[in-house]
């Protein structure tokens, strides 16, 4: 250790006064740089802590407001609007097709399924030679015409003869409550004339395009 100190002292004594001043200036610059970096790092850390604290305070305010507001309004039970009279799917799908100026598809019914107090009526239809826009509009008409009707299965293929056209096959279902023993049929949302397609009667007859 003493040898190293002597070596440094000898080298320091061996340089000129100008070089000594330059070394001192360089050393001072290094010290100042280290201090600045250290202060900047501390400041950044304090800023990050302050931001986290602000977010935490905002979250606590939101929780406090929610607690003060009390229990949130419960979402309406979607099954309460289901009546005991089911939508007539052949008529409903015919109205949807007519609203889009499409040929009325033939309807292939499936056996109704009863479970948990509800009856599911379903069936399949096929339409051919449709444009993409026609497929979109027809599906939208089915889904929005009545909340108790839903597309449960969908298959779309390119038409064999015209690659710009599409062939559509889908399964559609609707739901109704099982009537209570000794009571007549209800008049819930399952109306035989579906909302959204007018009151005119539609025919389920006719072949698919």
ChimeraX attribute file (.defattr): number of C-alpha atoms within 10 A of each C-alpha:
attribute: neighborCount
match mode: 1-to-1
recipient: residues
	/A:1	6
	/A:2	7
	/A:3	8
	/A:4	9
	/A:5	10
	/A:6	11
	/A:7	12
	/A:8	12
	/A:9	11
	/A:10	11
	/A:11	10
	/A:12	14
	/A:13	11
	/A:14	11
	/A:15	10
	/A:16	9
	/A:17	11
	/A:18	9
	/A:19	12
	/A:20	14
	/A:21	11
	/A:22	11
	/A:23	13
	/A:24	12
	/A:25	12
	/A:26	12
	/A:27	12
	/A:28	12
	/A:29	12
	/A:30	12
	/A:31	11
	/A:32	12
	/A:33	12
	/A:34	12
	/A:35	12
	/A:36	12
	/A:37	11
	/A:38	12
	/A:39	12
	/A:40	12
	/A:41	12
	/A:42	12
	/A:43	12
	/A:44	12
	/A:45	12
	/A:46	12
	/A:47	12
	/A:48	12
	/A:49	11
	/A:50	12
	/A:51	12
	/A:52	12
	/A:53	12
	/A:54	12
	/A:55	11
	/A:56	12
	/A:57	12
	/A:58	12
	/A:59	12
	/A:60	12
	/A:61	12
	/A:62	12
	/A:63	12
	/A:64	11
	/A:65	11
	/A:66	12
	/A:67	11
	/A:68	9
	/A:69	9
	/A:70	8
	/A:71	8
	/A:72	8
	/A:73	6
	/A:74	6
	/A:75	6
	/A:76	8
	/A:77	7
	/A:78	9
	/A:79	12
	/A:80	10
	/A:81	16
	/A:82	21
	/A:83	22
	/A:84	22
	/A:85	21
	/A:86	25
	/A:87	23
	/A:88	18
	/A:89	23
	/A:90	23
	/A:91	20
	/A:92	26
	/A:93	27
	/A:94	23
	/A:95	29
	/A:96	27
	/A:97	23
	/A:98	17
	/A:99	15
	/A:100	13
	/A:101	11
	/A:102	17
	/A:103	16
	/A:104	25
	/A:105	23
	/A:106	20
	/A:107	23
	/A:108	12
	/A:109	16
	/A:110	13
	/A:111	9
	/A:112	14
	/A:113	11
	/A:114	14
	/A:115	10
	/A:116	7
	/A:117	10
	/A:118	17
	/A:119	19
	/A:120	17
	/A:121	21
	/A:122	24
	/A:123	18
	/A:124	21
	/A:125	19
	/A:126	19
	/A:127	21
	/A:128	19
	/A:129	20
	/A:130	19
	/A:131	14
	/A:132	12
	/A:133	9
	/A:134	17
	/A:135	20
	/A:136	11
	/A:137	16
	/A:138	20
	/A:139	18
	/A:140	12
	/A:141	19
	/A:142	21
	/A:143	16
	/A:144	15
	/A:145	19
	/A:146	20
	/A:147	17
	/A:148	22
	/A:149	24
	/A:150	18
	/A:151	15
	/A:152	13
	/A:153	11
	/A:154	12
	/A:155	10
	/A:156	14
	/A:157	12
	/A:158	16
	/A:159	15
	/A:160	11
	/A:161	8
	/A:162	9
	/A:163	10
	/A:164	12
	/A:165	18
	/A:166	20
	/A:167	19
	/A:168	20
	/A:169	16
	/A:170	16
	/A:171	19
	/A:172	22
	/A:173	20
	/A:174	23
	/A:175	26
	/A:176	24
	/A:177	24
	/A:178	19
	/A:179	16
	/A:180	11
	/A:181	6
	/A:182	6
	/A:183	7
	/A:184	10
	/A:185	14
	/A:186	18
	/A:187	14
	/A:188	15
	/A:189	21
	/A:190	25
	/A:191	19
	/A:192	16
	/A:193	19
	/A:194	23
	/A:195	16
	/A:196	15
	/A:197	21
	/A:198	12
	/A:199	11
	/A:200	8
	/A:201	13
	/A:202	19
	/A:203	16
	/A:204	18
	/A:205	14
	/A:206	12
	/A:207	13
	/A:208	16
	/A:209	15
